[in-house]
Amino acid sequence: MFGCRLPKLESARHAWELVITSVVGDDWNPKSKFTFVCSEHFLETDYIPSGVSFRLKNVKTVPTLNLPSRADKENDKQVIIKA
């Protein structure tokens, strides 16, 4: 599993922000330099591994695989609160 920072290209970054917000809600900071998306959310053909991170072959690639729904996130919160 590798991690990738959000793209610097504004249009690509915006597309990533929409995907991430649809999953986690507004509960994150898109300006953080510590925001990464792991390789499990991309096709293996979309990236080139590089140490503990990866480079995308096409800057317009957006994470689409294995994305939990917002309902899954809410269920996780409920389980954590109950524990």
C-alpha positions as CSV (number, residue, x, y, z in Angstrom):
1,M,0.0,0.0,0.0
2,F,1.4,3.4,-1.0
3,G,0.2,7.0,-0.4
4,C,-0.2,9.9,-2.7
5,R,-0.7,13.6,-1.9
6,L,-3.5,15.6,-3.5
7,P,-2.5,17.0,-6.9
8,K,-1.2,20.5,-7.3
9,L,-3.1,21.1,-10.6
10,E,-6.2,23.0,-9.4
11,S,-8.8,21.1,-11.6
12,A,-7.4,17.7,-10.6
13,R,-7.2,18.8,-6.9
14,H,-10.8,19.9,-7.0
15,A,-12.0,16.6,-8.4
16,W,-10.1,14.7,-5.6
17,E,-11.6,17.1,-3.0
18,L,-15.1,16.3,-4.3
19,V,-14.5,12.6,-4.0
20,I,-13.0,12.8,-0.5
21,T,-15.7,15.1,0.7
22,S,-18.4,12.7,-0.6
23,V,-16.8,10.0,1.6
24,V,-15.8,11.8,4.8
25,G,-18.0,14.9,4.6
26,D,-16.7,18.3,5.4
27,D,-14.8,16.8,8.4
28,W,-11.3,17.2,6.9
29,N,-8.8,19.9,5.9
30,P,-8.1,19.8,2.1
31,K,-5.3,22.4,2.7
32,S,-3.3,20.0,5.0
33,K,0.1,18.9,3.6
34,F,-0.6,15.7,5.5
35,T,-3.5,14.5,3.4
36,F,-2.8,11.4,1.4
37,V,-4.9,8.9,-0.5
38,C,-3.6,5.3,-0.5
39,S,-3.1,3.2,-3.6
40,E,-6.0,0.9,-2.7
41,H,-8.3,3.7,-4.2
42,F,-6.7,3.5,-7.7
43,L,-6.2,0.9,-10.4
44,E,-2.7,-0.6,-10.4
45,T,-2.4,0.6,-13.9
46,D,-3.0,4.2,-12.8
47,Y,0.2,4.7,-10.8
48,I,4.0,3.9,-10.5
49,P,5.1,2.9,-7.0
50,S,8.0,5.0,-5.6
51,G,9.2,4.0,-2.2
52,V,6.4,4.5,0.3
53,S,4.4,6.7,-2.1
54,F,3.4,6.6,-5.7
55,R,3.2,8.8,-8.8
56,L,0.1,8.9,-11.0
57,K,0.6,8.2,-14.7
58,N,-2.1,10.8,-15.5
59,V,-2.6,13.9,-13.4
60,K,-6.3,13.8,-14.0
61,T,-6.8,10.4,-12.4
62,V,-9.2,10.4,-9.5
63,P,-9.5,7.9,-6.7
64,T,-12.5,5.7,-7.4
65,L,-11.9,2.2,-5.9
66,N,-12.9,0.9,-2.4
67,L,-14.5,4.1,-1.3
68,P,-16.7,3.7,1.7
69,S,-20.1,5.5,1.6
70,R,-20.9,8.3,4.0
71,A,-23.4,5.8,5.6
72,D,-20.5,3.5,6.3
73,K,-18.6,6.3,8.0
74,E,-21.6,7.1,10.2
75,N,-21.9,3.5,11.2
76,D,-18.2,3.5,12.1
77,K,-18.8,6.6,14.3
78,Q,-21.7,4.9,16.0
79,V,-19.6,1.8,16.7
80,I,-16.8,3.9,18.1
81,I,-19.1,5.9,20.3
82,K,-20.7,2.7,21.7
83,A,-17.4,1.1,22.5
